[in-house]
């Protein structure tokens, strides 16, 4: 019995070793890149993807506290265009996906089937000049939101448009970048049902979600002095001007947050890089919150395709319903490449602690500020089979709890997700 | 009467060259001496031309338009003076052979003056390069060589600080209260 198990194990090892040493893999010195169509000086790439996903918490259909699972099929189509010359950069990508909730495990979940999309544009002109111009836009329609207060599943329609003018006098070691970003986000409910939500609470009542829709103007001036080839001193100052489309100050207090950070970033040895930034932020809006902010990150660079980062950041951000909140985030990112980077293992683990500075003026939330703890984990391999075919898998864990609102199921949950992706690209 | 007035030679320029002719009346210089001085002056002017051409090339390599224009201006004048001097040298030899002393004196004077002018222009070309070297040069570039063992990406770049946080809550029950 033991010898049989041993021989199976030996066979597996032999297969693995032969896979690593197979001529087909050994002949390639790098990951094969997609070819694409030549358009001018750039390349147009097409993408097709089939994503099969298990989600342990697609809704609470059987009872207000139940976690109903489902299998989801996601066909995804997209394309990208890239052009990079010494003077010009253009990157464009667009993806659209349709989430098909199978109803195999929870029949009621079929009504969650929906279209999601992502469009991104990044351009830079006169890159090699003393003054260049950057213009870009990001658009998403998904159930992922930048509204940290949201206590129920929502559809977020988000768009951010930016204009930046990097100025690099002299030998380009010094760089000043004024930048303006205009972001808007509109909300609509995934479902119209109401569970465990205090009456009148805009963060979890589907009928009131749209009142959190906002416009956010960000004015920034960042400066960078590169005193070594891969190491810089940084000074960033920016200002958020947040307003809400359909809300009064009692439902969504406006926020005007000024931030400043100063520090160093870059290589400290050939294998280690670090980011150390410290500063402060102040909300001139209703909360009058003042908070130290910063970032500390250490990265171990094993190679170009393998790195491990550990870090901590703290920031003060505007948020609907409360005005402003502080986010303390500890994180660990890892990217490991094997078989000449054909096999990639990516992992991210993060712990976020949200401190909502203002006790909401809405009824039902009491006088104490809300504090949420979020733990997230994403880990999985991707294998590049050929230049046009990839196989990937991911496991994701999401955990969120809010001690001040324990009865609210939208911000107290645990969620497991697993997916298998087949990616075709050209 | 034609007087030849010597110019001021640039420092160190004429150290290896024959000394410039002194301020003397051309009529008092013997014909054989005129021929020798004229020939020497032509040699000196050709060396000066070669020297300024080299400076022009240096100015071109620095991609400094101000230096290049300055040196080029001096070079153009030297070329003109050398051409006139070569014609005068031939005319001098002919007039000496014909015993036409007045013509010989005139051509000798032209060569001598041309040499003084060329010496002066050579010094000015030197100043074009030397003095401007102390000015701030907007076209100067500094090339930083990155060691091969450093990673290719740039970890010193940190994106805009307005970081966003993405969250995702589960939808509520459509059959709930």
Interface residues (C-beta under 8 A of the other chain):
Chain A: X57 X58 X59 X60 X61 X63 X64 X67 X108 X111 X112 X143 X144 X145 X146 X147 X148 X150 X151 X152 X153 X154 X171 X179 X181 X189 X190 X191 X192 X193 X194 X195 X196 X197 X204 X206 X218 X220 X222 X224 X226 X229 X230 X231 X232 X234 X236 X238 X240 X259 X261 X265 X266 X267 X270 X273 X275 X277 X295 X299 X301 X303 X304 X313 X315 X317 X327 X329 X352 X354 X374 X398 X400 X409 X410 X411 X413 X415
Chain B: X141 X142 X144 X146 X147 X149 X150 X151 X152 X153 X154 X155 X156 X157 X158 X160 X161 X162 X163 X164 X165 X166 X167 X168 X169 X170 X171 X172 X173 X174 X175 X176 X177
